[in-house]
């Protein structure tokens, strides 16, 4: 399946753990469910003009939730942890604080 780079990366993951990984030059993104490592690498390199060293993909499992008597499930999603080459960075993450 051919995806445009804007369709591969859906959103950055904003959490304490993802911001602690920035010190190791790793950035987390929520990605399209059908995207694979090569597509994620190409999308990050095209959109942010950086050199990607490694890509890891994690499937975040869905969670059961309750509200009173009704039961349901939170949807699962796919996350990519992208490690950039030494000396590279993505500016949109640098100014944010947790």
PyMOL CGO cylinders between C-alpha atoms (Angstrom):
from pymol import cmd
from pymol.cgo import CYLINDER

trace = [
    CYLINDER, 0.00, 0.00, 0.00, 1.41, 3.34, -1.04, 0.3, 1, 1, 1, 1, 1, 1,
    CYLINDER, 1.41, 3.34, -1.04, 0.95, 6.13, 1.51, 0.3, 1, 1, 1, 1, 1, 1,
    CYLINDER, 0.95, 6.13, 1.51, 1.93, 9.78, 1.19, 0.3, 1, 1, 1, 1, 1, 1,
    CYLINDER, 1.93, 9.78, 1.19, 4.42, 10.88, 3.93, 0.3, 1, 1, 1, 1, 1, 1,
    CYLINDER, 4.42, 10.88, 3.93, 1.71, 13.10, 5.47, 0.3, 1, 1, 1, 1, 1, 1,
    CYLINDER, 1.71, 13.10, 5.47, -0.55, 10.04, 5.79, 0.3, 1, 1, 1, 1, 1, 1,
    CYLINDER, -0.55, 10.04, 5.79, 2.11, 7.85, 7.42, 0.3, 1, 1, 1, 1, 1, 1,
    CYLINDER, 2.11, 7.85, 7.42, 2.80, 10.10, 10.44, 0.3, 1, 1, 1, 1, 1, 1,
    CYLINDER, 2.80, 10.10, 10.44, -0.45, 10.97, 12.20, 0.3, 1, 1, 1, 1, 1, 1,
    CYLINDER, -0.45, 10.97, 12.20, 0.75, 12.81, 15.33, 0.3, 1, 1, 1, 1, 1, 1,
    CYLINDER, 0.75, 12.81, 15.33, 3.69, 13.06, 17.74, 0.3, 1, 1, 1, 1, 1, 1,
    CYLINDER, 3.69, 13.06, 17.74, 3.29, 11.13, 20.98, 0.3, 1, 1, 1, 1, 1, 1,
    CYLINDER, 3.29, 11.13, 20.98, 3.24, 13.54, 23.92, 0.3, 1, 1, 1, 1, 1, 1,
    CYLINDER, 3.24, 13.54, 23.92, 4.10, 11.82, 27.21, 0.3, 1, 1, 1, 1, 1, 1,
    CYLINDER, 4.10, 11.82, 27.21, 6.77, 11.93, 29.89, 0.3, 1, 1, 1, 1, 1, 1,
    CYLINDER, 6.77, 11.93, 29.89, 8.41, 8.79, 28.53, 0.3, 1, 1, 1, 1, 1, 1,
    CYLINDER, 8.41, 8.79, 28.53, 8.54, 10.11, 24.96, 0.3, 1, 1, 1, 1, 1, 1,
    CYLINDER, 8.54, 10.11, 24.96, 10.11, 13.38, 26.13, 0.3, 1, 1, 1, 1, 1, 1,
    CYLINDER, 10.11, 13.38, 26.13, 12.72, 11.49, 28.18, 0.3, 1, 1, 1, 1, 1, 1,
    CYLINDER, 12.72, 11.49, 28.18, 13.68, 9.57, 25.01, 0.3, 1, 1, 1, 1, 1, 1,
    CYLINDER, 13.68, 9.57, 25.01, 14.52, 12.86, 23.25, 0.3, 1, 1, 1, 1, 1, 1,
    CYLINDER, 14.52, 12.86, 23.25, 17.76, 12.97, 25.29, 0.3, 1, 1, 1, 1, 1, 1,
    CYLINDER, 17.76, 12.97, 25.29, 18.78, 9.74, 23.49, 0.3, 1, 1, 1, 1, 1, 1,
    CYLINDER, 18.78, 9.74, 23.49, 17.82, 11.32, 20.13, 0.3, 1, 1, 1, 1, 1, 1,
    CYLINDER, 17.82, 11.32, 20.13, 14.64, 9.18, 19.85, 0.3, 1, 1, 1, 1, 1, 1,
    CYLINDER, 14.64, 9.18, 19.85, 11.26, 10.61, 18.80, 0.3, 1, 1, 1, 1, 1, 1,
    CYLINDER, 11.26, 10.61, 18.80, 7.85, 8.93, 19.06, 0.3, 1, 1, 1, 1, 1, 1,
    CYLINDER, 7.85, 8.93, 19.06, 5.04, 9.22, 16.51, 0.3, 1, 1, 1, 1, 1, 1,
    CYLINDER, 5.04, 9.22, 16.51, 1.55, 7.80, 16.16, 0.3, 1, 1, 1, 1, 1, 1,
    CYLINDER, 1.55, 7.80, 16.16, 1.48, 6.20, 12.70, 0.3, 1, 1, 1, 1, 1, 1,
    CYLINDER, 1.48, 6.20, 12.70, -0.99, 4.77, 10.18, 0.3, 1, 1, 1, 1, 1, 1,
    CYLINDER, -0.99, 4.77, 10.18, -2.02, 1.17, 11.03, 0.3, 1, 1, 1, 1, 1, 1,
    CYLINDER, -2.02, 1.17, 11.03, -0.81, -0.10, 7.63, 0.3, 1, 1, 1, 1, 1, 1,
    CYLINDER, -0.81, -0.10, 7.63, 2.56, 1.72, 7.64, 0.3, 1, 1, 1, 1, 1, 1,
    CYLINDER, 2.56, 1.72, 7.64, 5.82, -0.23, 7.94, 0.3, 1, 1, 1, 1, 1, 1,
    CYLINDER, 5.82, -0.23, 7.94, 9.37, 0.70, 8.96, 0.3, 1, 1, 1, 1, 1, 1,
    CYLINDER, 9.37, 0.70, 8.96, 10.57, 1.73, 5.50, 0.3, 1, 1, 1, 1, 1, 1,
    CYLINDER, 10.57, 1.73, 5.50, 7.61, 4.06, 4.99, 0.3, 1, 1, 1, 1, 1, 1,
    CYLINDER, 7.61, 4.06, 4.99, 8.12, 5.63, 8.44, 0.3, 1, 1, 1, 1, 1, 1,
    CYLINDER, 8.12, 5.63, 8.44, 11.84, 6.17, 7.72, 0.3, 1, 1, 1, 1, 1, 1,
    CYLINDER, 11.84, 6.17, 7.72, 11.14, 7.81, 4.36, 0.3, 1, 1, 1, 1, 1, 1,
    CYLINDER, 11.14, 7.81, 4.36, 8.34, 9.98, 5.80, 0.3, 1, 1, 1, 1, 1, 1,
    CYLINDER, 8.34, 9.98, 5.80, 10.47, 11.32, 8.67, 0.3, 1, 1, 1, 1, 1, 1,
    CYLINDER, 10.47, 11.32, 8.67, 13.43, 12.00, 6.37, 0.3, 1, 1, 1, 1, 1, 1,
    CYLINDER, 13.43, 12.00, 6.37, 11.24, 13.85, 3.84, 0.3, 1, 1, 1, 1, 1, 1,
    CYLINDER, 11.24, 13.85, 3.84, 9.09, 15.86, 6.26, 0.3, 1, 1, 1, 1, 1, 1,
    CYLINDER, 9.09, 15.86, 6.26, 11.76, 16.92, 8.78, 0.3, 1, 1, 1, 1, 1, 1,
    CYLINDER, 11.76, 16.92, 8.78, 14.92, 16.83, 6.58, 0.3, 1, 1, 1, 1, 1, 1,
    CYLINDER, 14.92, 16.83, 6.58, 16.89, 14.62, 8.99, 0.3, 1, 1, 1, 1, 1, 1,
    CYLINDER, 16.89, 14.62, 8.99, 18.85, 11.35, 8.73, 0.3, 1, 1, 1, 1, 1, 1,
    CYLINDER, 18.85, 11.35, 8.73, 17.14, 8.38, 10.43, 0.3, 1, 1, 1, 1, 1, 1,
    CYLINDER, 17.14, 8.38, 10.43, 19.36, 5.75, 12.01, 0.3, 1, 1, 1, 1, 1, 1,
    CYLINDER, 19.36, 5.75, 12.01, 16.79, 3.25, 13.34, 0.3, 1, 1, 1, 1, 1, 1,
    CYLINDER, 16.79, 3.25, 13.34, 13.00, 2.71, 13.44, 0.3, 1, 1, 1, 1, 1, 1,
    CYLINDER, 13.00, 2.71, 13.44, 11.14, 0.55, 15.97, 0.3, 1, 1, 1, 1, 1, 1,
    CYLINDER, 11.14, 0.55, 15.97, 7.40, -0.07, 15.69, 0.3, 1, 1, 1, 1, 1, 1,
    CYLINDER, 7.40, -0.07, 15.69, 5.11, -0.98, 18.62, 0.3, 1, 1, 1, 1, 1, 1,
    CYLINDER, 5.11, -0.98, 18.62, 1.45, -1.98, 18.50, 0.3, 1, 1, 1, 1, 1, 1,
    CYLINDER, 1.45, -1.98, 18.50, -0.29, -0.38, 21.48, 0.3, 1, 1, 1, 1, 1, 1,
    CYLINDER, -0.29, -0.38, 21.48, -2.99, -2.81, 22.58, 0.3, 1, 1, 1, 1, 1, 1,
    CYLINDER, -2.99, -2.81, 22.58, -6.60, -1.76, 23.15, 0.3, 1, 1, 1, 1, 1, 1,
    CYLINDER, -6.60, -1.76, 23.15, -7.76, -1.40, 26.77, 0.3, 1, 1, 1, 1, 1, 1,
    CYLINDER, -7.76, -1.40, 26.77, -11.07, -2.36, 28.35, 0.3, 1, 1, 1, 1, 1, 1,
    CYLINDER, -11.07, -2.36, 28.35, -12.95, 0.61, 29.84, 0.3, 1, 1, 1, 1, 1, 1,
    CYLINDER, -12.95, 0.61, 29.84, -16.13, 0.97, 31.90, 0.3, 1, 1, 1, 1, 1, 1,
    CYLINDER, -16.13, 0.97, 31.90, -18.44, 3.84, 32.58, 0.3, 1, 1, 1, 1, 1, 1,
    CYLINDER, -18.44, 3.84, 32.58, -21.12, 2.73, 34.98, 0.3, 1, 1, 1, 1, 1, 1,
    CYLINDER, -21.12, 2.73, 34.98, -22.83, -0.35, 33.63, 0.3, 1, 1, 1, 1, 1, 1,
    CYLINDER, -22.83, -0.35, 33.63, -21.66, -0.01, 30.02, 0.3, 1, 1, 1, 1, 1, 1,
    CYLINDER, -21.66, -0.01, 30.02, -18.46, -1.73, 28.96, 0.3, 1, 1, 1, 1, 1, 1,
    CYLINDER, -18.46, -1.73, 28.96, -16.30, -0.96, 25.97, 0.3, 1, 1, 1, 1, 1, 1,
    CYLINDER, -16.30, -0.96, 25.97, -12.81, -1.00, 24.53, 0.3, 1, 1, 1, 1, 1, 1,
    CYLINDER, -12.81, -1.00, 24.53, -10.42, 1.86, 23.79, 0.3, 1, 1, 1, 1, 1, 1,
    CYLINDER, -10.42, 1.86, 23.79, -9.04, 1.43, 20.28, 0.3, 1, 1, 1, 1, 1, 1,
    CYLINDER, -9.04, 1.43, 20.28, -5.51, 0.15, 19.75, 0.3, 1, 1, 1, 1, 1, 1,
    CYLINDER, -5.51, 0.15, 19.75, -2.99, 2.09, 17.66, 0.3, 1, 1, 1, 1, 1, 1,
    CYLINDER, -2.99, 2.09, 17.66, 0.49, 1.85, 16.20, 0.3, 1, 1, 1, 1, 1, 1,
    CYLINDER, 0.49, 1.85, 16.20, 3.52, 3.80, 17.45, 0.3, 1, 1, 1, 1, 1, 1,
    CYLINDER, 3.52, 3.80, 17.45, 6.94, 4.33, 15.86, 0.3, 1, 1, 1, 1, 1, 1,
    CYLINDER, 6.94, 4.33, 15.86, 10.06, 5.22, 17.84, 0.3, 1, 1, 1, 1, 1, 1,
    CYLINDER, 10.06, 5.22, 17.84, 12.54, 6.85, 15.46, 0.3, 1, 1, 1, 1, 1, 1,
    CYLINDER, 12.54, 6.85, 15.46, 16.21, 7.25, 16.37, 0.3, 1, 1, 1, 1, 1, 1,
    CYLINDER, 16.21, 7.25, 16.37, 17.99, 9.99, 14.46, 0.3, 1, 1, 1, 1, 1, 1,
    CYLINDER, 17.99, 9.99, 14.46, 21.64, 10.11, 13.50, 0.3, 1, 1, 1, 1, 1, 1,
    CYLINDER, 21.64, 10.11, 13.50, 24.10, 11.87, 15.81, 0.3, 1, 1, 1, 1, 1, 1,
    CYLINDER, 24.10, 11.87, 15.81, 23.76, 15.64, 15.68, 0.3, 1, 1, 1, 1, 1, 1,
    CYLINDER, 23.76, 15.64, 15.68, 20.26, 15.61, 14.13, 0.3, 1, 1, 1, 1, 1, 1,
    CYLINDER, 20.26, 15.61, 14.13, 17.12, 16.91, 15.86, 0.3, 1, 1, 1, 1, 1, 1,
    CYLINDER, 17.12, 16.91, 15.86, 13.49, 17.80, 15.15, 0.3, 1, 1, 1, 1, 1, 1,
    CYLINDER, 13.49, 17.80, 15.15, 12.67, 21.37, 16.11, 0.3, 1, 1, 1, 1, 1, 1,
    CYLINDER, 12.67, 21.37, 16.11, 8.99, 20.91, 16.98, 0.3, 1, 1, 1, 1, 1, 1,
    CYLINDER, 8.99, 20.91, 16.98, 9.96, 18.79, 20.00, 0.3, 1, 1, 1, 1, 1, 1,
    CYLINDER, 9.96, 18.79, 20.00, 12.80, 20.96, 21.27, 0.3, 1, 1, 1, 1, 1, 1,
    CYLINDER, 12.80, 20.96, 21.27, 10.79, 23.92, 22.62, 0.3, 1, 1, 1, 1, 1, 1,
    CYLINDER, 10.79, 23.92, 22.62, 8.16, 21.84, 24.44, 0.3, 1, 1, 1, 1, 1, 1,
    CYLINDER, 8.16, 21.84, 24.44, 8.31, 21.15, 28.16, 0.3, 1, 1, 1, 1, 1, 1,
    CYLINDER, 8.31, 21.15, 28.16, 6.51, 18.53, 30.22, 0.3, 1, 1, 1, 1, 1, 1,
]
cmd.load_cgo(trace, "trace")
